[in-house]
Amino acid sequence: MRRRSVFTVAGLAAVSVPAAADASPPAGTRARVRTGMDRLAASGWDRLKGSRVGVVSNPTGVDRDYRHLVDRMHEDGVTIGGVFGPEHGFRGSAQAGGSEGTGVDARTGLTVYDAYLASLEKWMSMFTASAVRTVVFDIQDVGARFYTYIYTLYDSMAAAARLGLRYVVLDRPNPIGGRAHGPMMTDGYTSGVGRLKIVQQHGLTVGELARFYNGEFLSGAVNLEVITCTGWHGGLHASDTDVPWVLPSPNMPTPDTAEVYPGTGMVEGVSALSEGRGTTRPFELIGGPGFDHRWGDRVAAHGLPGVEFREAYFTPTFNKFTNVLCAGVEVKVTGRAGFDPIRTAVAMLVEARKEPAFSWRLDGTRHWIDLLTGSARLRTMIDAGATPAEVTGAWAAELAAFEKQRRPYLLYPRPSSPTGSGSLGARSGS
């Protein structure tokens, strides 16, 4: 049975969430946002008292003074049974596709378990070995289906449900706002970069995603509590708030990167183009050795809203085309209100497909672009000569269905949506 109720935790003050979801803070100021971690710490970790806690986190789990959740909890005497590190590791020392392994954290002396790509059985084994009774999740997501932390969330929730553990999400804002864009994942195309049926830019916070997972995929089996943010709504992006930015992964250095990533992340599916890994502007610098200024000129001619394309040349230091000069564009977001990163990237791919150097990347017998976009539709339409409008129009119905499906799980107002919760917690369970 699904439970979608929102409740206020007695005895703890809550700051109301603004109702005007289209409003940005005045020029030169930033909205004051208190994250779930901020609010729980201010309560003296009240919701965790008397429980042995496991923490799923990475370097982004910090307060406004950049002090880490685990360090603060450890100093304040919260009983921590173990820490669980996702891709890139708990302290963030590993590159893409890597982890730090299981060992002892030098600062706290706590056992850190390697949770990257952990199966349900491994999650259950780690939770059992650490003897935790409450699992706390605090990781900054960036809002794209192919960013792996949201599957760390799902798998750890599923394991907690099996073992009857309480699951607490310390929520953080979605740094690219609350709008959803792009195609739905479909059967037969799930992988480590897209395991669940959500759209490519889901527009949810991790707390809202947890509620969505619990209601739609886990039959309400998780004893879930979300410690909500205050001061945030779906019209705010990272640069509009005072929430400290810590790069969530080595190739996600700035909020600008996150803005374009749900779209230009698809360039990983093209062999002939670098997505800018190995440069200081990954996912913003896009190009290849077989391209020149004419490709960028054709993309710019589409007149896409909220974005400009600067002619750019770069030489990656690792990943694709290491030490090879690439020609292409730097993607510059000039107006977030009208910017759709996926629509923008589709136009880039449509024009790139016309170049003799173009080729799709294969992963064994599968096309990587199909795994990123959730089906073969985008690739086959572009190969057949479809326009950007035809490609993006193909998923309009499924995007609308997802927006309706996610609505009961929203905790914060969206543009043209009802006001969200300003309570400390939102609970759902069996």
N, C-alpha and C positions, 0 to 999 in steps of 0.2 A: 504493500500500500504506500502511495506517495504522500509525503507531508511537505507542504510548501509554506508553512507558517513562518512568520517573522516575529521575534519576541524581543522585548527589552529586558536586559539583565537588571534586576532590582539593585538599587543602591549605588549605581554608577551613572554619572551624568553623561549625556550624549549631546553632541553638537549637531544641530539640524543640517541635513544636506540641502544645498541650494535647490530651489525648484526650477530656476531658469536654466535649463540644460543647454541652451544655445549661447549663454552668456560667457564671455571671456573676462578675466579680471582687467581692471583699468590698465592702460599702457604704463609700463615701467614697474608694475607690481605683479606679484604672484599669489595665487590662491593658497591660503594656509590649509594644508591637508594633514590630518593625523592618520597614520596608517594603523592597521590592526596591531602591529607590534608596539607602536607608540602608546596606544590605548591600553593594551594589556600590561605593558611595563608600568604605566602610570597607576594602574590598579594594584601594583605590588604583586603581579603575576597571580592574582586572586583565583582565576579559573583553573590554575594548575596545582594549587596547593593540595598536598596529600596524595599526589599521583607521581608515579615514576614515568618520566617523559622521554620520548624519542623525538628528535628534531630532524626534519628533512629541510635542508637549506643549502645555500651557497653564498658567495661573497655579497650578494645583494640584500641579504637579510639584516639590514642595519637601521639604526635610528637616525635622527636628524644630525647627530654628532658623529656619524659614521662608526658607532660602536656596534659590534655584531650581537645579534640575538643570543647566540650560544655563549659568548663571553659574558654578557650581562646576566643571563640566567645563572650561569655557573658562579659568578661572583656573588649573586644574591641568594644563593643557597637552594635554588630549584634542583630537585633530584633528576639528573639527566642520565638515562640508561645507555644512550647511544646517539650518535649523529650519523645521518645517512646522506652521502654525497651523490649528486646526479652527474650527468655529463659535465666534463671540465673539472669535476671534483668539488669538495666542500670549500676549500680555500681558493679554488679557481686556478690551479697551476697547470692544467692539462689543456691541450689544443682540441679542435673539433674532432669528434669521434673518439676521444680519450677520456680517461678518468685517473684518479689518484691512487686507486687500490685501497685495500683495507689496512688500517694501521692506527697508531695513537697520535692524536693531535698534540703538537708540541706546546701550544699555549695552555690548554686546559687539562691535558692528560686523559681526555675522554677517548673512547674507542670510536673511530670513524669507519663506517661500513661503506664499501663500494657498491652503490645502488644503480649505477649506470647499466642499462639493458637488463636489469634484474627481472627474472620471471616472477609470477605470482608466488610460486613455491619458495623462491629465494627470499622474497620480501617477508613471507611468513616465517622463514627460518631465521632471518635477521631480527625480526621483532621478537621472536621467541628467545633467541640467544641473549638479547639485551634486556629481556624481562620488562618491557615497557607496557604501560597500561593506557597512556594517552600519546597520540602522535600529533606533533605540531608541524605544520607546513608553512614556510615563509621563503618564497622565491619570487623575484620579479620576472614576470612573463613579458613578452613583447607583442602578443596579440596575433601571431600567425600559427596556422595549423601545423606547419612543419618545424616548429621550434619545440625541442624534445621535452622541456620541463613539464609541459602539460600532461605528458604520458607518465612521467614520474609521479605526478599527482594522482592520476587515475590508478596506476598499479598499486601504489601504497594505500590508497583508499580501499581498493578491492581486498587487499591483504588484511587491512584493519577490520573490514566487515567480517571476513572469515574467522578472525580470532576474537571478535567481540570487543575490539578496542575503540576508545573514543578518538575522534579525529577532529582536530581544531585547525582551521585555516586562518592565518593572520593575513588579512587582505591588503592588497596594494593596488593603486590605480593602474588601469591599462594605459600605457604611455602613449598610445596612438588613438585614444578615445574610445567611445562606445558604439561606433557604427560598424555594421557588418558588411562585408563585400566578398564577392567571388563565388566559385563553384563548390558544390558539396562533394565530400568523399563518397565513393560508391563501392559496392561489393567487388572484390577481385583486385582492388588496387591499394589495399591497406599495406602499410609497411612501417618501419621505424620513423618515417617522416610524415606519417598520416595514418593513425591507427583507428580513429573514431569518426563517426559520421557527424562532422561539424563543417561549416564552410571555411574557406581558406583564411579569411580575416574575420575571426569570430566576434570581435567587439565586446568581449566579456572580461571581467577581472577573474583572477584565479578563484576567488570566493564564489563568484557566480558560476564559473565552470564547475566547481565542486558540487554545487547544488544541482546543476544540469546533469552531471554525471550520475549523481545519486538518484535523481528522479527518472532519468531516461535510460540509463544503462545498467544500474546496479539495484534496481527495484526498491530503492529506499532503504537498503540494508545497512547503510553506514550511519553510525551514531555521530552525526556531523554537526559541528558548530562553526560558524564563520564570525570572526571578530572583524566587524566592518570598518572601513575608513569613514572619516567625516570630512566634509568640505570638498568632496569630489563629486562630479557628475560626468556623464558621458560626452559632454561637449568640451571637456578639458583634456589637453595633452600634457606630456611631461614638462614641456617648457612653460606651461601655464601655472605650474604648481611649485611649491617649495620642497617637494619630496627629493631628497638627495639622489643623484644618479650615480649608480655603480654599474660599470659595464657588466651585463649579465653573462657574457661569454666573450672570448678574445676578439671575435669579429663583429661585435655589436658595441662599438666604443661610445656612441653618442645617441641621444634621442633622435637626431636627424637620420641615423642609420635605421632605427626602428620604424620611422615614418615610411620609408620606401621598401623595407624588407619583405612585407607580404607580397609585393609585386616582383621586385628585382631578385628576390630569392629564387624565382623560377629560372633565372639564368644558369643556375647549377645544372639544369637539364639540357643545356646547349654545350656541345663539345667545342664549338668554334668561338665562344665568347668567355671571357673572364668576368666573374662577378665582383672583381676588385679585391678578392682575398690576396693578402700579401702586399697591400697598399695601406695607406693611412685612412682611406675612405672606402672600406668594403661596402658593397651593395649600392654605393652611390656612383662609383667609377665603373663603367661597363664598356667593354671593348674587346677587340681581338686583333691578332697580327694580320688578318686578311681583310680588315675593315678600314675605312677612311672617313673623311668628313661628310661624304654624301649620305651615308647611313643616318647620321645624326640630323642632317638637314631634312631628310624625308620624315623622320620621327617628329621633328619640331613642326613640320608643315601640317600635322594633324590638329594643331591648336588645342591641345589637351588642357583642361582647366587646372590651375593651381601649380603648374610645373613649367620649368624652362630647362633647356638642354645646352650645356656648355661644351663646345668642342674640347676634347681632352686626350692626352697621351700619357701613358703610364707603363711602368715595368714592374710586374709583380715579383716579390722576393721569395714567394713560395706558392704552392698550389698550382693552378693552371698557368702555363706559359711563363714559368720561372725564368727570370732574366731575359725575357723577350719583350720588345717594345709592342705595346697594344695601342690601337687607335679606336676612339669611340666618343663617349659622352660622360659628363658628370651630371647626374640627375639632381636638380635644384628645386626643392619644394618652395613655392612662392606664395601659396595661398591654401592653407589646410582645408578650409571650408569646402572647396570644390574638388580637392585632390582625391583621386581614387588610385591607390598604388597598383592595383591589379589591372585596371583598365589601361593605365600608363604602360605597364610592362607588356601587356598584350600588343599594344601598338609597336613597341620596340621589337617584339618577336616577329610580328607580321612583316615589318620592314627588313629585319635581319634575314628572314627566310628567303628574300629575293637575292641575297648575296651569294656568289659562287662558293665562298668559303664556308657557308653555313652547313651545320650538321647537328642532329640531335644526339645527345649522350645516351649510350646504352649501358644498362646495369645487368650484365649477363644477357638474357634474351628480352629484358623489359626496358622500355624507355623511361629514363629517370623523370622526365617531364610529366609522364602519366602518373607517377607516384606522388609527385608534388601537387598536381592539380586534381587528383582524385579520379581520373578516368582518361581514356584516350581521346576524348572529344576535342579538347583544345588543340592537341597536336594534329589530329586528322583534319580539323577545320582549317587550320593555318596552312597545312600542306595542300589543301584543295583550293587555296586562294581566297578564303573568307576575309572580310574586312574586320577591323577591331570591333565595330558596332555589332556585327553578326556574331562574333565569338562571345562577347560579353552578354549579348541579349539571350544567348542560349541557356544561361543559368538563372535568368530572372525569376522564374517560377520557384525554383528550389531555394533561392535566396529568400524570397518572400515567405516561403514555408518555414524556413529556419528561424527567421525573425519572429514569426508567430510562436514557434515551438519554444524559443528561449524566453519569451516574455514572462512566464510565471516565475522564473528563477532570478530575475533581475533584482538587484538590491539598491540600485542608484538610478536616478532619472536619466533619460536619454532625450535628445531632441525630439519633440513631439510625443513624448511618452509621459505617463504619470510619475509623480514624485516617488523616489525610492526611500529606503529605510535610513534613518539616522541612529538606530539603536546600536548598542555594543555588539550584540550577537544576533545571528540568524541560525536557527537550528532546523535540521531536517533529519529524519531517520525512519526506522521501520515502525 
